[in-house]
């Protein structure tokens, strides 16, 4: 297909808190991973590329609860909270008024008034991990966290009956110790815990650490645990019960913490091997939050890694949990307009009435290597839709681009620059890529869309972005997949026009039309293995159609019928007859066809077909812009071995052993004078190349050099002897 817009338009955290920023050197060997199933409850999931709402505050973590007085209260680590003229502390509590776009606040308590450090030795500091408001009282979970941020040995819960001004707790011993259940966060059941299903407060916990332990001091958290406690005795450890599994459809509980069982187990390892410096081999469970989404009757757990946000959902507090989204922000550097973040929570106060729009709070520390700072109470919009149940009803249309219908959500492995709206904006000259500082493997790159309803589709046009020395192309396995009932599967009957070359020869802003058997789904993507030393791909535009019959007329129709029409080797038309842009040889008309071929016409040359490997080579060279229009159909050579098309200023020859290569201008004339492929030189084995004196083409048994200063082309044997 075309690289130029006119023709296309005719076709429908940082190493959190500054710790562990250096690479471990060699990725750890990961055991076979066990992860929860992919969720089917949500259809589209859209998270903003950065924290778009930031407040006048200082600190991170920001565990929060929605209190009976209508305000949100939040506890931050290391900072001044919302009183920027005050002092900094390792833990502060603030009162937040308004929201989500007009938040103001003030710090109400700090430091020793909120909690204590339990672990001796001076290597630990206080960090807030969870907060709940119930019965007009506030409870705050505070842990001991190593100053290296790599283990959390103890935690307790403080209580405030005056909206955070003063706090009480048992000063004799922590409620949890020995690295067990020491990262706690509470299920958020709305204002004053009003939406709780019973008289319990539900508390989630991680063992060992609040996230992956970068220095491997303790095991990385791969299990999320759950406890419940009567809402009248939260600080009484003897009243706590821990989830121990299921008995039929009922959850079982025990007061013995050693009997606890995980409600969610996910031991996936991501970013196992990095291209450059950076922490790697990360597990995906970390200190976050669990929101009860009452309108949807769903629980949403927001987690994170150094480079991603991870989302899970469940119909109950204890499961079964499904993973429904990874938002990959890529390796560093980040920017103010594209960044991930840590300590992810979704405050219930900002949940929409339909339960489908919410705001995620997360932070980026300026002390790390992310290249940006979101070290305040900061929000970004997260928008969901539920899975569709109605069948597809759209009819055929050559002009309706399904990538631009309302509700379309772009999806990709990662948008390097955060520009995931580029590939359905109608601008075919844009470029976004999925470089992420990771060595990616098989089927690790994709670009596509999901919808909140089903559509029938049979055509996808992929326009590349920019090619770079270290990547930008698919190396193998490029194909189209459709999502149906939240399962991705390959389409059937797929053809690409032109055929994708699986190298940088794919070109800058070059287009490839994939046609396939009509199929209904609520998502579509191209997927494959990224290429180059930096393993990434690029995209300029991605259009989707349920295409009908295209118009073929005049001399192009005559030629089409002469080569078999829709039942011949070209297959069905996949574009209307379309004008080419102007070229050094004027302009013409063309149609593209399903089975990797085209027919081009001008008044001077007539109508001729080009297909297969020769067609693909011509496409990568720039279509008629490079060698003019075809002057022959694809034709067999006299020896029966090869095939060729002649063009106005060159030819492309193909054999099974040499592939397709162009021969142009004076070099073609010299080769012709020797007898083409029947000469001693044989078939071309390279495209026309630059040479110190001009141009050069290599052949099986020699080469021809064109001297630009003399205008003469000379043929040589491989040993350098002139022919």
Secondary structure, 3 states (H helix, E strand, C coil): CCCCHHHHCCCCCCCHHHCCCCCCCCCCCCCCCCCCCECCCEEEEEECCCCCEECCCEEEEEEEEECCCCCEEEEEEEEEECCCCCCCEEEEEEEEECCCCCCEEEEEEEHHHCCCCCCCCCCEEEEEEEEEEECCEEEEEEEEEECCCCCCCEEEEEEECCCCCCCECCCCCCCECCCCCCEEEEEECCHHHCCCCCCEEEEEEECCCCCCCCCCCCCCCCEEEEEEEECCCCCCHHHCEEEEEEECCEEEEECCHHHCCCCEECCCCECCCECCCCCCCECCCCCCEEEEEHHHCEEEEEEECCCEEEEEEECCCCCCCEEEEEEECCCCCCECCECCCEEEEECHHHCCCCCCEEEEEEEECCCCCCCCCECCCEEEEEEEEECCCCCCCCCCECCCCHHHCCCCEEEECCCCCCCCCHHHCCCCCCCEECCCCECCCCCCEEEEEEEEEEEEEEEEEEECCCCECCEECEEEEEEEEEEECCEEEECCCCEEECCCCCCHHHCCCCEEEEEEEEEEEEEEEEEEEEECCCCEEEECEEEEEECCCCCCCHHHHHHHHHCCHHHCCCCCECCCCEECCCECCECCEEEEECCCEEEEEECCCEEEEEEHHHHHHHHHHCCHHHHCCECCCCEECCCCCCEEEEECCEEEEEECCCEEEEEEHHHHHHHHHHCHHHCCCCCECCCCEEECCEEEEEECCEEEEEECCCCEEEEEECCCCEC
